Amino acid sequence: MNMTDKKVAVVAVGGNALVKDKNRQTIADQYEAAFETMGHIAEMIRAGWNVIISHGNGPQVGFILRRSELSAHELHPVSLDYCGADTQGAIGYMFQRALNNHFEQLGMDKYAATVVTMVEVDKNDPAFQNPTKPIGSFLDEATAKERMKSGQTFVEDAGRGWRQVVPSPMPKRIVEVKAIESLVNAGFVVVASGGGGIPVVEKEGEGLVGIEAVIDKDFASALLADTIKADLLLISTAVEKVAINFNKPDVKWLDQMTVAEAKQYIQEGHFAPGSMLPKIQACIRFLENGGEKALITDPVNIPRALKGETGTWIVK
């Protein structure tokens, strides 16, 4: 980045920022939730930060896949890379509109823009041999086994039915990074790398090809923050602080931890896979690749956490 007057943060917004619960899933509900979260990020921007926002898209991809299933006799299926692109556009639109409305209310001369972002993964990533990321609806055994004939992988999920699983490879390269940097340097708030990015691989003779996979959005956010040399990686989630001994009588909420302490807590099994663990791992990755500091907190506490009043800071 060539900006020197303002600090740059990548803010990874969790899925709870859009779908709060099963009773609030409509588009209007999602926009309301987005507007609330973007209000806290607008305060951060007003305090002098340049911000790139990434986000989860799990529920929204699930909705598209379910619509695809329901219309299977009438319409073509939507592959996972296109689901990712669709959700990046739709969620980006929500964030742009919410941010622009906040900027107007606050009298700020700022604008938001979304970059539909591809993220390259290694076609030889070991994750392709071991698909683990569940997507889509629960199916009966007969339907799942029929679909497995076309090369998809399904697993039985604790008596709830059969569910498709796809690989979750590690992100290697943010394809549109130059566009993202140019927009930030021009003063835009950028929404990018949504849902971990659209996973693509480089194929000889074909160039970039979209694949059926899901990239962890926190790992992709850490890679983006590292690539643009951001000053801060901020992972916004459902809790104000990170805890060890979570949900136990001796729970301890952490104000700060070093990379070494974070690795020790991981080894001791304090962070749940698929929940807090990838967030901590993403922060470690960012710091070990040259980042200065990372912060985990919930959206409402972002302004306070940036002043050092709350949240969990991860430092070297």
C-alpha positions as CSV (number, residue, x, y, z in Angstrom):
1,M,0.0,0.0,0.0
2,N,1.2,3.5,-0.6
3,M,-1.1,5.2,1.8
4,T,0.8,6.7,4.7
5,D,-1.6,9.1,6.3
6,K,-4.1,6.5,7.5
7,K,-3.9,3.1,9.1
8,V,-5.4,0.2,7.1
9,A,-7.5,-2.6,8.6
10,V,-9.1,-5.7,7.2
11,V,-12.3,-6.4,9.0
12,A,-13.7,-9.9,8.7
13,V,-17.4,-9.8,9.5
14,G,-18.9,-13.1,10.8
15,G,-22.1,-14.8,9.6
16,N,-24.0,-13.5,12.7
17,A,-23.7,-10.0,11.2
18,L,-26.4,-10.9,8.6
19,V,-28.5,-13.8,9.9
20,K,-29.1,-13.5,13.6
21,D,-31.3,-16.5,14.0
22,K,-33.7,-18.8,12.2
23,N,-36.6,-16.4,12.6
24,R,-34.7,-13.5,11.0
25,Q,-33.5,-14.7,7.6
26,T,-35.4,-12.6,5.1
27,I,-33.6,-10.1,2.9
28,A,-35.1,-7.2,4.9
29,D,-33.8,-8.9,8.1
30,Q,-30.4,-9.4,6.6
31,Y,-30.2,-5.7,5.5
32,E,-31.2,-4.6,9.0
33,A,-28.5,-6.7,10.6
34,A,-26.0,-5.4,8.0
35,F,-26.9,-1.8,8.6
36,E,-26.3,-2.3,12.4
37,T,-22.9,-3.8,11.9
38,M,-21.9,-1.3,9.2
39,G,-22.7,1.5,11.7
40,H,-20.0,0.2,14.0
41,I,-17.5,0.0,11.1
42,A,-18.5,3.5,9.9
43,E,-17.5,4.8,13.4
44,M,-14.2,3.1,12.9
45,I,-13.7,4.8,9.5
46,R,-14.7,8.2,11.1
47,A,-12.0,7.6,13.7
48,G,-9.4,7.5,10.9
49,W,-9.1,4.0,9.6
50,N,-9.1,2.8,6.0
51,V,-11.1,-0.3,6.0
52,I,-11.5,-3.4,3.7
53,I,-14.4,-5.5,4.8
54,S,-14.6,-9.3,4.2
55,H,-17.5,-11.4,5.3
56,G,-19.0,-14.9,5.7
57,N,-21.6,-16.2,3.3
58,G,-22.5,-19.7,4.6
59,P,-26.2,-19.2,5.2
60,Q,-26.6,-17.3,1.9
61,V,-24.9,-20.0,-0.1
62,G,-27.2,-22.5,1.6
63,F,-30.2,-20.6,0.5
64,I,-29.1,-20.6,-3.1
65,L,-28.3,-24.3,-3.1
66,R,-31.8,-25.0,-1.5
67,R,-33.5,-22.9,-4.2
68,S,-31.5,-24.9,-6.8
69,E,-32.7,-28.2,-5.3
70,L,-36.4,-27.0,-5.2
71,S,-36.2,-25.9,-8.9
72,A,-34.2,-28.9,-10.1
73,H,-36.9,-29.9,-12.6
74,E,-37.1,-26.5,-14.2
75,L,-33.7,-24.8,-13.9
76,H,-30.0,-25.5,-14.2
77,P,-28.0,-26.2,-11.0
78,V,-25.7,-23.4,-9.7
79,S,-22.1,-24.6,-9.0
80,L,-20.4,-23.5,-5.8
81,D,-18.1,-21.0,-7.4
82,Y,-21.1,-19.2,-8.9
83,C,-22.9,-19.3,-5.5
84,G,-19.9,-17.5,-4.1
85,A,-20.0,-14.9,-6.8
86,D,-23.7,-14.4,-6.4
87,T,-23.4,-13.9,-2.6
88,Q,-20.4,-11.6,-2.9
89,G,-22.5,-9.3,-5.1
90,A,-25.6,-9.4,-3.0
91,I,-23.9,-9.0,0.4
92,G,-21.6,-6.4,-1.1
93,Y,-24.7,-4.5,-2.3
94,M,-26.1,-4.6,1.3
95,F,-22.9,-3.4,2.8
96,Q,-22.4,-0.7,0.2
97,R,-25.9,0.7,0.7
98,A,-25.7,0.5,4.5
99,L,-22.3,2.2,4.6
100,N,-23.3,4.9,2.1
101,N,-26.4,5.6,4.2
102,H,-24.3,5.8,7.4
103,F,-21.8,8.1,5.7
104,E,-24.6,10.4,4.6
105,Q,-26.0,10.5,8.2
106,L,-22.6,11.2,9.6
107,G,-21.8,13.9,7.0
108,M,-18.8,11.9,5.7
109,D,-17.5,12.2,2.2
110,K,-16.9,8.5,1.8
111,Y,-18.1,5.8,-0.6
112,A,-18.1,2.0,-0.6
113,A,-17.4,-0.4,-3.5
114,T,-17.4,-4.2,-3.8
115,V,-14.8,-6.2,-5.6
116,V,-16.0,-9.7,-6.7
117,T,-12.9,-11.6,-5.6
118,M,-11.3,-14.8,-6.8
119,V,-8.9,-16.5,-4.5
120,E,-6.4,-19.0,-5.9
121,V,-5.8,-22.3,-4.2
122,D,-3.3,-25.1,-5.0
123,K,-4.9,-27.8,-7.1
124,N,-2.7,-30.3,-5.1
125,D,-3.8,-29.1,-1.7
126,P,-4.3,-32.2,0.5
127,A,-7.8,-30.9,1.4
128,F,-9.0,-32.2,-2.0
129,Q,-8.4,-35.7,-0.8
130,N,-10.4,-35.1,2.3
131,P,-13.6,-33.0,1.8
132,T,-14.8,-31.8,5.2
133,K,-16.9,-28.6,4.7
134,P,-20.7,-29.4,4.9
135,I,-22.9,-27.4,2.4
136,G,-26.5,-27.5,1.3
137,S,-29.5,-29.3,2.7
138,F,-29.9,-32.6,4.5
139,L,-30.9,-35.3,2.1
140,D,-32.2,-38.9,2.4
141,E,-29.8,-41.7,1.8
142,A,-31.2,-42.7,-1.6
143,T,-30.9,-39.1,-3.0
144,A,-27.4,-38.7,-1.6
145,K,-26.2,-42.0,-3.1
146,E,-27.6,-41.1,-6.5
147,R,-25.7,-37.8,-6.4
148,M,-22.5,-39.5,-5.4
149,K,-22.5,-41.2,-8.8
150,S,-21.8,-37.8,-10.3
151,G,-18.6,-37.4,-8.2
152,Q,-20.0,-35.4,-5.3
153,T,-19.2,-36.5,-1.7
154,F,-21.9,-37.0,0.9
155,V,-21.6,-38.0,4.6
156,E,-24.2,-39.1,7.1
157,D,-24.6,-36.4,9.8
158,A,-25.5,-37.7,13.3
159,G,-28.8,-39.2,12.2
160,R,-30.0,-35.9,10.7
161,G,-29.6,-37.1,7.1
162,W,-26.9,-37.0,4.4
163,R,-25.1,-33.8,3.6
164,Q,-22.7,-32.9,0.8
165,V,-19.1,-32.1,1.9
166,V,-16.5,-30.2,-0.1
167,P,-12.8,-29.5,0.3
168,S,-11.6,-26.5,2.2
169,P,-8.2,-25.7,0.7
170,M,-5.8,-23.0,2.0
171,P,-5.9,-19.7,0.1
172,K,-2.7,-18.9,-1.8
173,R,-3.3,-15.7,-3.8
174,I,-5.9,-12.9,-3.8
175,V,-6.4,-12.5,-7.6
176,E,-7.9,-9.0,-7.6
177,V,-5.5,-7.5,-5.0
178,K,-4.3,-4.7,-7.3
179,A,-7.9,-3.5,-7.8
180,I,-8.5,-3.6,-4.1
181,E,-5.4,-1.6,-3.4
182,S,-6.2,0.9,-6.0
183,L,-9.7,1.5,-4.6
184,V,-8.4,1.8,-1.0
185,N,-5.7,4.3,-2.2
186,A,-8.4,6.3,-3.9
187,G,-10.3,6.6,-0.6
188,F,-13.0,3.9,-1.0
189,V,-14.2,1.5,1.6
190,V,-13.8,-1.8,-0.1
191,V,-15.9,-5.0,0.4
192,A,-13.7,-7.9,-0.9
193,S,-12.9,-11.6,-0.6
194,G,-16.4,-12.4,0.6
195,G,-17.0,-15.9,1.8
196,G,-13.3,-16.6,1.7
197,G,-13.3,-15.7,-2.0
198,I,-14.4,-17.6,-5.1
199,P,-12.0,-20.6,-5.1
200,V,-10.1,-21.0,-8.4
201,V,-7.2,-23.1,-9.5
202,E,-4.7,-22.5,-12.3
203,K,-5.1,-25.2,-15.0
204,E,-2.7,-25.6,-17.9
205,G,-4.2,-24.4,-21.1
206,E,-7.3,-23.0,-19.4
207,G,-6.1,-20.4,-16.9
208,L,-8.2,-19.9,-13.8
209,V,-11.0,-22.4,-13.3
210,G,-13.7,-22.2,-10.6
211,I,-13.9,-25.3,-8.4
212,E,-16.3,-26.9,-5.9
213,A,-14.7,-25.9,-2.6
214,V,-15.1,-23.4,0.3
215,I,-12.2,-21.4,1.5
216,D,-12.2,-20.4,5.2
217,K,-13.1,-16.7,5.3
218,D,-10.8,-15.9,8.2
219,F,-7.8,-17.5,6.5
220,A,-8.6,-15.6,3.3
221,S,-8.9,-12.4,5.3
222,A,-5.5,-13.0,6.9
223,L,-4.0,-13.5,3.5
224,L,-5.6,-10.3,2.2
225,A,-4.3,-8.4,5.2
226,D,-0.9,-9.8,4.8
227,T,-0.8,-9.2,1.0
228,I,-1.7,-5.5,1.3
229,K,0.5,-5.1,4.5
230,A,-2.5,-4.0,6.6
231,D,-1.8,-2.5,10.0
232,L,-4.6,-4.6,11.7
233,L,-6.6,-7.7,11.1
234,L,-9.9,-7.4,13.0
235,I,-12.1,-10.5,13.2
236,S,-15.7,-9.6,14.2
237,T,-17.6,-12.5,15.7
238,A,-20.4,-13.3,18.2
239,V,-18.4,-12.7,21.4
240,E,-16.9,-9.6,22.9
241,K,-13.7,-11.4,23.9
242,V,-12.0,-14.8,23.4
243,A,-12.1,-17.2,26.3
244,I,-10.2,-20.2,27.6
245,N,-12.2,-22.8,29.5
246,F,-15.2,-21.6,27.5
247,N,-18.6,-22.7,29.0
248,K,-16.9,-24.0,32.1
249,P,-17.0,-22.6,35.7
250,D,-13.4,-21.4,35.5
251,V,-13.9,-19.6,32.2
252,K,-11.3,-16.8,31.7
253,W,-11.9,-14.0,29.2
254,L,-8.7,-12.7,27.6
255,D,-7.7,-9.1,27.0
256,Q,-4.5,-10.0,25.2
257,M,-2.4,-13.0,24.2
258,T,0.8,-13.5,22.4
259,V,1.3,-15.8,19.4
260,A,3.1,-18.2,21.7
261,E,0.3,-18.2,24.2
262,A,-2.3,-18.6,21.4
263,K,-0.4,-21.7,20.1
264,Q,-0.3,-23.1,23.6
265,Y,-4.1,-22.6,24.1
266,I,-4.7,-24.3,20.7
267,Q,-2.5,-27.3,21.8
268,E,-4.5,-27.5,25.1
269,G,-7.8,-27.7,23.0
270,H,-9.4,-24.4,24.2
271,F,-10.8,-23.3,20.8
272,A,-13.5,-25.2,19.0
273,P,-12.8,-26.3,15.4
274,G,-15.1,-24.6,12.9
275,S,-15.7,-21.8,15.5
276,M,-13.0,-19.9,17.4
277,L,-10.1,-22.1,16.2
278,P,-9.8,-20.9,12.6
279,K,-10.1,-17.2,13.8
280,I,-7.1,-17.7,16.2
281,Q,-5.1,-19.6,13.5
282,A,-5.8,-16.8,11.0
283,C,-4.6,-14.1,13.5
284,I,-1.4,-16.2,14.1
285,R,-0.8,-16.5,10.4
286,F,-1.2,-12.8,9.8
287,L,1.2,-11.9,12.7
288,E,3.8,-14.5,11.6
289,N,3.8,-13.1,8.1
290,G,4.6,-9.6,9.2
291,G,1.4,-8.2,10.6
292,E,1.6,-6.1,13.7
293,K,-1.6,-6.9,15.7
294,A,-4.9,-8.6,15.4
295,L,-8.2,-8.1,17.3
296,I,-11.2,-10.3,17.9
297,T,-14.4,-8.8,19.2
298,D,-18.2,-8.5,18.4
299,P,-19.5,-5.8,16.0
300,V,-21.1,-3.6,18.7
301,N,-17.7,-3.4,20.6
302,I,-15.5,-2.5,17.6
303,P,-15.2,1.2,18.4
304,R,-14.5,0.5,22.1
305,A,-12.1,-2.3,21.4
306,L,-10.0,-0.1,19.0
307,K,-9.6,2.3,22.0
308,G,-8.2,-0.6,24.0
309,E,-11.3,-0.8,26.3
310,T,-12.4,-4.4,25.3
311,G,-11.9,-7.2,22.8
312,T,-9.0,-9.7,22.7
313,W,-5.7,-8.4,21.1
314,I,-3.3,-10.9,19.7
315,V,0.3,-9.6,19.5
316,K,3.7,-11.0,18.8
